[in-house]
Amino acid sequence: MVWAALILVATTIPLADTALRTSIPWADKAVHLVLYLVLGGLVGAALSAGGHTSAGAWAAALLGLLVFAAMDEAHQHWLPHRVASVSDWIADVVGATVGLAAGMLLGTDTRPPRAGEERTGRHPDSHGG
């Protein structure tokens, strides 16, 4: 939630007031992709750590991320020096999708269960015991 709030704060600051303005082509898209890559990764890792690795959980999380990105982009329409952009949203979607998949895959416990161990999707040491 903190990262999502930081994204909203960052996208509310008028672009003319930031040091992120650059002449590098597609730098803006790279920033969008990375911000949402991290957000997707955090969501995926949280789902995986909680044992929520079904296709339904993945689809619901992805839908939530896509709607969040669309709302984030749409709110910029009403801000000075900001513009809502479909290409920015596409960069958000790519980042969120890759991040979500990576977070879920990297957070999944793929080791064989130990004798007597119940498979929860978590590493035994991840909850302190």
N, C-alpha and C positions, 0 to 999 in steps of 0.2 A: 504494500500500500504506500509506503514511503516513496519508493521509486516512481510509482504512478503519479503521486502528488508532485514530485520534482519535475516530471515531464510536463504536467499542467502549468506549473509555475514558469518553467522555461519557455513554453509556447505562448505564454501570456505577455511576456516582456516584449515591447516593441522592438522589432529587428533592428531598427535604426540606432537603438541604444545599446546594442550588444557588440562584443568584439568578434562575433562569429561571422561577420560579413567578410566575404573573401571573393577573389576573382577566379578561384579554382572551380572549373565546371563540375557539377554534381556533388560538390562538398556538402550542400544542404541535404541532399538525398542520403549521403553517407551518415550524416548526423542522425537523421530520422531512423535509418536502418539500425544503427548501433543502439540508440535509445530503446527502441522496441525489441531488439535482440536481447538486451539485458532484461527487460520486463518479461518477455516471453520465457526466457531461461529461468527467472525467479518463479514464475507461475508453474512452469513444468516441474521444477525441482520440488516445489511445495506439494504439488499433486502426487508426484512419485513418492516422496517421503511419507505422505499420508496413505499410501497404498491405493490411490485413485488412478489406476493406469488403464482403465477400460477405454474403448473407442468413444463411448458416450462422454466420459469425463474429458477426453482430449478435445472432442468436438465442441462441448460446452465452453471449455476454456478458450479455444480458438475463436469461437463466436463472440465471447465476451471481450477478448482482446481486439477483434476487428471493429466491434461497435465502439469500444473506448477510443480507438484510433480515429474512427470517423467523427465521433463527437468532439475530440480534441481538435481535429482539423476544421470542423464546421464552426467551432466557437471563434476561430481566428478571423472569420468573415467580418465580425463586428469590432475587431480591434484595430486601432490605428497602426499603420505601417506593417500590418500582417495581412496575408492573403491565404484563403483556403485553397488547397491544391490537391487535385486527384493524384498527381504524381508523387506528392509527399505521402499521401495515404497509402499508395502502392508500396513505397519504401517502408512504411510502418508495417504493412501486412507481411511483406517478405521477412523483415526482421523479427516480427512477433512469431511467425510460423516456424522459422528456423530455430529461434530461441526456445520456443515451447517444445519442439521435438528434441532438441539437444538436452534441455533441462530434464525432460522425462526419461530420456535414454541414459543420461549420465547419472541420474538419481536412482535408477532401478538397480536393485540388488540381483546380480546375475550369478552369484556364487551358489554352489550346491548347498542345500541346507545341512546344518550339523545334526548329529544324532539328537533327536528330541526337540529340535528347534522348529517352531512354528513359522511358516513363511508369511511375513507381513509386508514385504516390499521394501523393508528398511534394513540397513546394516545393524547387527546386534549392538554394536558400540555407539550407534547414532542417538540412542535415547538414554545413554548413561549406564548401560548395564549389559 
